[in-house]
Amino acid sequence: MPLLEVENLCTWFPVLGGVMRRKVGDIRAVDNVSFTIEAGKTVGLVGESGSGKTTVGRTILKLIPPTSGRVKFDGREILPLPEREFRPLRREMQMIFQDPFGSLNPRFTIGEIVGEALEIHFPKMSRSDRTARVAELLKLVGLQADMMRRYPHEFSGGQRQRIGIARALAVEPRFIVCDEPVSALDVSVQAQIVNLLQDIQEQFGIAYLFIAHDLAVVEHISDHVLVMHHGKIVESASAEEIYHDPKNDYTKTLLAAVPSIG
């Protein structure tokens, strides 16, 4: 059984017009999208800005309400669940955001940011155990434990994204939506973050939905790739097939935009 099953997912946003601001149509951000992700595997979701890929990730995590469709996590349908019943599943389904600075509260220290999830989901954990766990998580993502007393503005973009990864890992998830986690970073730093995510996956068996607009990045981390255009999946194949033998014209256009060396 796949860890995550997405079936005919639709997320539409109303278009309002006229003096009375009545509904005159819909923006079909996600239109009949279906795919599965196995435990410990990575599915890449690639497309241009506005293609709907981020909306897919946020709908799966119930950050945006769906219009229709089904999402199953570990065999359990989650979209109809009220927040009280879904909340325990939030431990198992986390997100790494695109903007490594905007997603971190500037008023909190790094220790408070990473430790906040532990306070919420492990309320019986002592303060000393929480501090030790934060130190462990920072080391895991390549940072020093004594950095927990610093604030987000004291770190580089790559370091801030490592902090975001540590925060996502704090509650020991089984599935993470990686929403363009390297697009705001320098090319050299992008490779470091992708390698870190791969190492973490090998160590803990976490499944990823890796969202990106760059097929070159997706190729290196994904077992399977979905190409999204205007809210629909237009091509679905292994990373090798997508990169070396694309079938859809839109996929070919995305590949043509990838910079070549030499």
Secondary structure, 3 states (H helix, E strand, C coil): CCCEEEEEEEEEEEEEECCCCEEEEEEEEEEEEEEEECCCCEEEEECCCCCCHHHHHHHHCCCCCCCEEEEEECCEECCCCCHHHHHHHHCCEEEECCCCCCCCCCCCCHHHHHHHHHHHHCCCCCHHHHHHHHHHHHHHCCCCHHHHHCCHHHCCHHHHHHHHHHHHHCCCCCEEEEECCCCCCCHHHHHHHHHHHHHHHHHHCCEEEEEECCHHHHHHHCCEEEEEECCEEEEEEEHHHHHHCCCCHHHHHHHHCCCCCC
